[in-house]
Amino acid sequence: IAACASAMAASNPKHTKSKPARNAVKPALPEGTAYGDRADVMRLADDIAQRRNLDAEWVRSTLSKARMLPSVVRAITPPAVGTPKNWALYRSRFVEPIRIRAGVKFWLANQETSARAEAQTGVPASIIVGIIGVETIYGQQLGNYRVIDALTTLSLDFPDAHPRKADRAAYFLTELEAYLSLTHRTGTDPMALRGSYAGAMGWPQFMPSSWAKYGIDFDADSRVDLFHSQADVIG
């Protein structure tokens, strides 16, 4: 689905590489504690480099420039126990005129690509289009957090108040490693990509491990070049 979403986005002439990336780094980056000041982070960098067969100095340099973002910690902290869920209100946020109109326009503009994606993957085009609409309103809201900051914060400073802190922190560490591997392999600047407070990227808001596992370059019929070729869209 991630591949389908990126392929359709890339086929849209409004989103070519001649335009700046939607998620390019902006001057107003939230500031926090630099992780390069922590010895345990540098030890972690060496461990990641060894496990992922990455250049140790590159990993150290990358993590040293990541910053702890308190806003990410606040965003991932669950609400008070017993907060009622309102399905009707939640549904109304997505099934509404703005997303419906944008979805119809997007689908019509990408009919050929969506048909190819459905034929090759078996994922109905309606599902692909629906996911992109729910996640980012067809690329309008891709997230304002540097992915490296979000993933490093959630790996190393996951909030104690969360009932599943250990499991969730371990999960985000895996995603941080996947992100480092992906950007290193594709030659993408790990400091340049932005996404959600949880580190999700691109039009469908998929995590780094999903891009690495499921990304498909439809033109090359392979899984190796999607992230790099679509860095402007993903980022």
N, C-alpha and C positions, 0 to 999 in steps of 0.2 A: 504494500500500500504506500509505503514511503517513496518507493521508486516511482510508482504511478503518479503520485502527487507531484514529485519533482519534475517528472517528464512532462506532465501537463503544464506545470508552471513555466518550464523552460520553453515550451512551444508557444506560449503567449508572447507576442512581440513587445508587450509592455514590460516584460521582465527579462531583458537581455543583459549581457555582460557589459554593454556600453553604459549602463546606468549604475549608480552607486548601490552597494548592497543595502537592503533595508535595515539589516542589523549591524551595520558598520559601527565600530567603536566611536562613541561620542565623547566630547570633552567633559560632560557632566557625569562621569562615572562615579557611583557612590564609593566613598573612601572607607577603608577599614584597616585592620591590622595586617601588615605584610607578612605572609607566611614564610618569607625568606629569613625572618628573624628567629625562627624556631628550629632547634637542632633536630627535634623528632620528625619534622617535615622533610629535612634533608636526608635523614635515614630512610624515610618512606620513599623518597625519590629514588634512592639507590635500589631499594627493594623492587619498586615498580620497573625500573630499567632492566633489572636482571630477569624478572618474570616475563616481561614483554619483549625482551631482546631489543631494547631501545638504548640510544646513546645517553649515558648517565649524566653528562654535563648538560645536555639539552633538557632532560627531565628536571634536573635541579634548577636550571635557569627558569624554566616555565613555572614550576611551583613556587619559586621564590618571588615571582611577580604577581602571583594570585593573592587576592585579598579576602579577609574574613568579612562577610557582609551580615551585620545584625538583622537587616530587613529580611534576608533569606531565612534566618533562624525563626523570626517571628511568623513568616508566611507558612512555614512547614509545621509549626506547632498546632496541634489539633484544638478545636474549640472545646469549651467546657462540656463535660459529660452531661448528656440529657438534652442537648440542644435539638429541638424538633426539626425534622426534615420535611420540607414542603415540596412535593413532587410537582404540583401544578405550577408553582412559582419557578422552579428549576426548568421545567419544560418550556415555559413561556420565554425564557432567555434565548432559546435556540430556534424554536418554531415560531418565527415572527417575520414580518414583511421584509426587513432589511436583509436578513440572511437568505430568505427565499428568493428575493430578486437577484441578489449577488450569486446565489447558487445556480439559478437558471442561466444567467449571463455567462458564468464560468463554464458550465457544462456545454452550452452551445458553442463557445469559443474553442473548446477542446474535444469536440466529438470524436475526431479521428484518433487522437492519442488515447482517449478513455476507452474506445472500442478495442484498440490494440492491447491495452493493459488488461482489459477484462478477458480477452481471448487468450492471452499468454499466461495470466496468473490465476484465472478463475474467480477473481474478486469482482463482484458486480460494480460497474461504474457508479451506480447510485450510492453504494457504500463508501467508495473513495471520495466522491464529491461531498457526501454527508459528513465524513470525518474532517475534511478540510474546512468545511463551514463551521462545525462545532468548535474546532480547535483554534482557528485563526481568522475566521470570517474571510476566507479566501486570500490570505496573505496580508490582511490589514493589521493584525495584531500578532507579531512574531516574538514579542518579549524584549525587555530592555536590560536584562542581566547579562554580564559577560559569563559565558558558559563555564569557563575555567574557574571563575570566582564562586559561582553557585555550587558546582560539583565539589570543589575543594572544601568549601564551608560545610557542606552537608556530609562530607566524608570525615572531617576532623573535628567539627564543632556542632554535631547534631544535638538538638536541644534535649536536655535531661528530662524535661517534662513529658516527652513523648513516651507512650507505654511500650513501644517496640524500638527503642533507641538502638540497641545493639544490631538487630536485624537490618534496620533501615540504613544505619551508618555503613554497614558492610555492603549493602546493595549499592549505595552511592559511591563507595570506593571502587567497586567493580566498574561502574559507569565512568568514573574519572579515568581509570586505567584504559577503558575502551576509547575514551575521547582522546587521550594522549596518543594511543596507538594509531587511531584513525587520522589525526592531524599530522602526525609524524610521517606516516606512510604516504600520505597524499601531498605532502609539502604545503599544507594549509597552516597559516598562522594561528596557533591555539589561543592567542590573545584577541583575535579579531571577531570571533563569532559570538553572537548574542542569542539568548533564548529565554525560557521561563525561569522562575526561581528554582525549579527542580532540575534545570539543565536540559530540558527538551528543546529540540531545534526544528526549524523549518516550517513549511506550510502545514504538515500533519502533526507537528510537535512530537516527534519520536525521539527516544533516548539514543545516545551514541551507539550502544550495542546493537540496536535495531537497524540503524543505518549500515553498520558493518556487516550484519548478518543477512539482511534482506534487500539491500539496495541493488537495483539492477539498472545498468545502462542499456536502454532498449535498442539504441543504435548499434552497439557493439555486442549485444546479447551476452553480457558478462556482468559480474558483480564487483569489479575491481575499481572502476573509475567514477562511479556515480557521485560520491561525496566531493571529489575534487572538481569534476566538471560542473557540479551544481552548487559550488561553494557560495556563489552570489545569492542563490535562492535559499539555501539552507541557512546561511549566515544572517 
